[in-house]
């Protein structure tokens, strides 16, 4: 069954999920400058939205079909829109959006990640 919209995922639930045996595939849609300030602590596929013309044609080749996908950005808005687009394009059947983005992660999980 296809989702109509992304599922919001709290930082606490993502942290628990990352400690499980079936870790999700994470896509970070922030810009290079943002990653330089606040890098996420787990491996991510970095797809800066402003550079979509560079990666959009091969995007489907990079999306796993055997793992759950979580998207993140600074506050959760760009990633929500990207996740919604992925669903509408039929590129994924189900997707999660990190509620509050990297900022929420910094506040709730890892205060060593700078806020910006």
Beta strands, then each sheet from edge to edge (+ up, - down):
strand 1: 7-9
strand 2: 25-28
strand 3: 45-46
strand 4: 69-72
strand 5: 96-98
sheet 1: 1+ 5+ 4+ 2+ 3+
end
